[in-house]
């Protein structure tokens, strides 16, 4: 099996008595796009800064391309970094900003000009129109494209992106994240993308590292993270989740609200009467009975939220309340609060939370 291109081995980081990263391990293949996802303060940016060389690990090692870079300075690691703030030089033109790193490295002027034009073409901001502009003459999205081009211009081995889209409005964020992914694939550059936005991570990553409390809670593809969360934190943080509290019945099923659920998970050590916490995604539930569903629960509409293409409905059933998603149909009005309904789902979609 080939060696990983980027290897983070038993890395930890403490500031005084506070440990912010605990025994972090991750291997990343060449050309892979990996996202660090988690809430503020979980350690994701600290890990990124240690890879970049801006923070020194309190323990562990970082290897890039087979070379131990743990003690090397940032400019000795051949890494490109894009920050949340654009960090462009306001007194330099777009072309000068992109070529700055190349100029510092002593690259000949003709080569710099050629590389700048190439990068502007990649980010779809033609040199003839944008090269001579200054940062204040650009939109936020355009400025972040320039910051990306500047990071890529020296042909780094690894690209690090620290929440680069958080300062942009929603529509621009979606467009730019797709462009970043497209450029990353085109160049084949190994990339780490830090975000607290689960939609961003789910939509563009080869793999996702969900972090909490300075640790990697789970590493996997978007499909694995969403559909097979390894911990209660991952289950609750990624996507919307129904938490159902039930009790184990004599039949071996779990009694929740007005229904009983036959879990696919093993109930090692559980006894009748024991309280159990279950999880179920909103899209797994439907109003009325759906063919193939083996759980049917009677309830009452408690709330209806119109979210555009999706309508989120909350149904009170016994002592529990479940949320479900249904697509908007202009020809069919949504249910009304107080309506008596039935909801159904498959017990195979229910996850047991530890």
N, C-alpha and C positions, 0 to 999 in steps of 0.2 A: 504493500500500500504506500503511495507516495507521501512524502512529508508535507504537512500543511504549509501554506505560504506564510501565514501569520499565526503565531502561537502565543497565547497568553497563559502562562503557567503559574498557578498558585499565587497569583498576585494579590496583595493586600495593601491597604493604605490607611494610615491613622494620622489624625491631626491632634497632637497631645494625647489625651486619654480617650478620644472619640475615634472609633474605628468605622470608616465610611465604606470600605470595600473589604470583603472577607473571602479569602481563598477562592479567587475568581479564576476559572479555567475555561478557555475557549480556543478551538482550532478553526481557522478560516482558510478555505481553499482559494487558490489564485482565481481572480475574476469574480468572486462571490460577493453578493450584496447582502450584508447582514445589518439588521436594525437592532439597536438597544432600545427597548420600550419599558417605560415605568414611570411612576409618579415623581414629582420633585423630591430631591433628597435621597433617591434610591441608590445613587452611586454611578449612574450611567455616564455622566459627563466626566467624572473623576477617572473612570477607566479609560475613556477616550483621551483625556489629557495625559495619562501615563503612557499610552501608546504613542502619542505625539511627542512626548519628551518634556512637556510643560510641568509635569509633576513626577517626582521620583518615587517609585514604589517603596513601601516599607518592607516588602518581602516579595519573593518570586522573581520571575524573569519574563522578558518579552523578546521574541525571536521573529525577525522578518527576513524572508528569503534565505533561511538557514543561518543568519547572522544574529548573534545576541546583541540587541541594541539597548538593553536596560539602562546602561549608564551613559549612553551617547546623548549629545545635545540635539535639540530639534532639527537644526540645520545639517546634521550629520546622518539623518535617517531617511532622507529622500521621501518625505511625506507631504501631501498637499492637504490643507485644512481650510474649511469654509465655516465661518462663525455665524451665530445668530444675528449679530450686528454686522452689516456689510463690510465695515472696516476698510473702505476704500480711501485712498488718499485724495482729499478734496481739491488739492492744487494740481493734480495730475489729470491728464485726459484719460479717456477709456483705454486707448492704445498704450499709454504710458503705464497705467495701472496694471494691465495684463502682462506687459513686458518687464515689470519692475524686478521680479525675481531673476529673470534671465540676464538683465543688465548687471545686477549685483554679482551674478556668477561669472561675469566677463564674457558672455556670449557675443559674437560679432553682431553689429547693427543689422546687417542684411538678414541674418538668420533670425534675429528678434522680430523684425518686420514681417518676415514670412510666417513665423509661428503665431504672431498676434493675429494676422489675417486669417490663418487657419482656425484659430480658436474662436474668433468672431463669427466665422462661417458655421462652426459647430453649434454655437449657442444662438444662431439665427438672428444676429445683429450685425448686418453687413458693415465692413470696415469703412466704406465710402460714406455711409450715413451716420455711423455712430463712433467711429474711431477718434474723431477730434472733439467729441462732446466731453463735458465734465460731469461728475457724478450728480450734481444738483439738477442737471438737465434730464435726468432719467427717472423713470418710475421705480418703485420699490422692487418690483419683479425684475426689471432690467438691471438694477444695481446688483441684485443677488446673482444674476446670470454672469455679470462681469466678475464678481467675486469667485464664482465657480471657474470661469475661464482662467483667472489669475492663478488659482490653485493647480489647475491642470497644465498650464503652460510649460513648466519645467519637466513634464513627463514623470510625475512621482510614481513610486511603487504602490503606494497606498493612498486612498482618498478618505479623509475624515470629515464628516458633516455634523456639526453640533447645532441641532435644532434650526437649520437654515431657513425654514419657512414660517416660523412662528410669528414673525412681524408682518406677515402679508395677509391680505383679506382672503376669505374662503375660496373664491373662484380662482384667484391667481395661484393659491397654494396647490390646488388640484392640478392646474395646468403645468406648473413648474415642477412638481414632484414627478409627473410623467416625463417631462423633458430630462430631468436629472437621471431617471432610470434609463431612458433611451440613450443618452450620452454615455452612461456607465457601461451599458451593454456594447455599444459601438466601440469604445476604447478598450473594453475588457479589463478595466482597472478594479483591483480589490478595494471594496468600499465598506466603511462602517458609518451608519446613519443613526444619530441619536434623536429620539423624539419621545414626547409624552402622548402623542396623538395616535391612538390605536388604528384608526382608519388608514393613516399614512403608512404605518408599519405593515399592516395586513395587505395593502394594495401593491407594494413595490418590492418586497423583500424576498430573497431566496430563503433566508432563515431569520427567525426573530429570537432575540434573547430577552425574556421578560425578567426584569430585575425588581427586587424589593429588599430593603434593609441591607444593602451592600452585597447581596448575593444574587446569583442567577437562579431564579425559581424554576425556569424551564427554557430549554432551547429546542426549537423545532420549526417546521414550515408553518405558514399561516394556517393551513388546513389542520395540522396537528394541534397547534396552540389553541385554536378556536373550538375544535370539535372534541379534543381529548386533553383538556387542561389537567396538569399533573398535581396542582395544589388548589386549595380553596381561594387563595389570592389570585392566581391566574384565571380561574373560572369567573371570579367577580370583576376583575379588572379589564379583561378582554371581552368586548361585546356586552350586550345587555343580558341579564340573567334573572330567572325566577328562582328564588330560594324557597323550597317547600319544606315545611317542618311536619314530620309524620311520626307514627309509631308502628313498630313491627307487630303485626297481627299473628294469631295462632296459625293462620293459613300459610305463613311465610311471606306474605305480601306486606307492603307498607301502606297503612291507612293514612290518606291525606284528604282533608276536606270530605267530600261525599264519594270519593273513589278509592280504589285499591290498586297498587302498582306492584307488578312482579318485576323486581330489579334483575338486570343482567349481571350486576356486580355480586361477588360473593360476600355474604354477611358473616364473616368469621367471628365467632364469639358473641354475636348479637342474640338477644333473647326476646321472646314476646313481651311487649310493653316498653321496650327500649325506644328512646327518642332517636330519630335519624334525620339528618339534613340532606335534602335532595336538590339538584339543580336541573333546570330545563330552559332551553333557549326559547324566546318568544315565537320564532318562526316554526318551531316544532308543534305548536298548538293551533287548532282551528276551531272556529265556531261551528256548532252542530257536529254530527258524527261523520268522520272521514273513513273511507274504506281502508281497512287494514289496521286502524287504531284499536287498541284493546283497553284503553282507559276512557271512561265517559264520566264527566262530572257536571252536575247541575249547579247553576249559579245565577248571579244577577250582575248586569253591567254597572260597574262602579265609576268608570271614567272613560272618556273617548278623546284621543289627541290626534288631530289632523296634521300629518307631517309631510304633506305633498303626495308623493307617489305611494306612501305607506300610511295606514291608519293604525295607531297603537290603541288597543282596547284593554282595559283592566276589568277583570271579572272576579267578583267575590264569590267564593265557594266554600261554605262552612266557615272555618276560622282562617282560611287562607285566601290570598288574592293573587291571581296570576295575570301576567301581561302577555298579550299575543299580538302579532302583526298580521294585517291583512292588506292586500293591495287596494288602492283607491280605484273604484269603478264609478265614473260619472253617472251611469244609469242606475246605480243602486246606492241610496243614501246609507250612511253609516248607522249602526245601532244607536239607540238612545239610552241614556242613563236610567236605570231602573228596569230595563227590559229583562225578562226572564229568559235565560239561554242555557244551552249545554255546550261544553267544550270537550274536545277529544284530543288525544295524543297517543303515541306509541310508547309503551314502557321501555322499549329499546333506546329511546332518545333521552331517557332520564339518567343523570349521573349521580352517584353517591359521593357526597363530600366528606372527606376525612377531617 
